[in-house]
Amino acid sequence: MRFSFGAMPAAQNSQAEAGDTVGKAGTLSSEKDSEFQANLRKTFIDNLPTTLYTLRYGLQELVKADNEMARLKQVYELYRRVHAVNGNAGLAGGRSAVAGID
C-alpha cells in the first residue's frame, strides 16, 4: 500500500467528508433542539394559569367532599395533576417543584 503525503487516501477523504456532514447535522440538530425547548417552555408558561386554576379547583373539591371515596378520588386526581405539572416543568427546562425537599 502506497501513500502520498500530498493527498489524502480516498477512504480517509470520504471519512473526513462524513465527519463534516455529521458536524453540520449536529449543529442543525442542536438548533432545532433549542427551538423545540423554547417552544416547550413557552407552551408550559402560557398554560400555567389554567393549570394552577385546575389544581386549585381540585383542592377545593377535596375540601368539599362529603365522604371518604370522594376524597380519595380527589386526592388521586390532585396527585396525578401535580405529578404531571412537575414532569412538564422538568421537560420545559424548569426546576423540579420537589427538588429542594429532603
N, C-alpha and C positions, 0 to 999 in steps of 0.2 A: 504494500500500500504506500503510495507516494503522496506527500502533502506539499502543497505550495504555500510558502509563507505569505505570499501576496494576496491570496484569495482564500475564502472560507470554503471547505468542502460542502457539497450540495446538501448533505444530511444536516450538517450543523447550521447552514444557512436557513433551511426550512424550519429548524427548531427555533432559531432566533426570530424568524418572522412570526411563528406561532406564539412565541412569548410576547411579542409586541401586540398581537391581536388580543391575547388574554389580558394584558395590561390595560388596553383600551376598553375592553369589555368590563374589566373590574372597575374602572373609573365610571363608566356608564352605569353599571350596576349600583355603585355607591351613590351616584347622583339620584337614581331612581329610588333607592332605599331612603335617602334623606327626604326626598319629596313625599314618599309614602308615609314616613314617620311624621312629617309636618302635617300631613292631611289627617292622620290618626289623632294627633294632638288637638288639631282644630275641631274635629268632629266631637271628640271627648269633651272639650271645653264648651262647645256650643250646646251639647245635650245635658250638661251638668245641672242647670236649673230644673229641668224636667225630672232628671234622675233623683235629685235631692227632694223635690216635691213628692215623688212617688215613695221614697223612703220615709218621709215624714208622715204621709198618709197611712202607710203600713204600720208605723209605730202608733199612730192614733187609733187605728183599728185594733191593734193589740191591746191597748189600754181599755177600749170599749167592749172587748169580747166578754161575753157573759158566761161562757163555760170553758172547760179545760180543752176540749177538742178544737174549739175556735181559736184559743190562744196558741195551741201547739201549731196549728196551721199558719197563723200569723208569724210565729217565731221562725218556722221553717222558711216562709217566704222572705222575711227580713234577712235571714242568714244567707239565702241564695242570692238576693239582690246585693247585699253588702259584699259578698264574695265576688260577684260579677264586677262591681264597681272597682274593687281593689285590683282585680285582674286587668280590667280595661285601663286603669291608671298606669299599671306597670307597662302594658303594651304601648301606651301613649307616651312613655318616657317619663312619667311622673314617679314620685316616690311611693312606695307601698304605704298604705294607711297604718299598717301594723308593724312597720319597720323598726320603730323605736320602742316597742313594747317588749320587755324582758321579764 
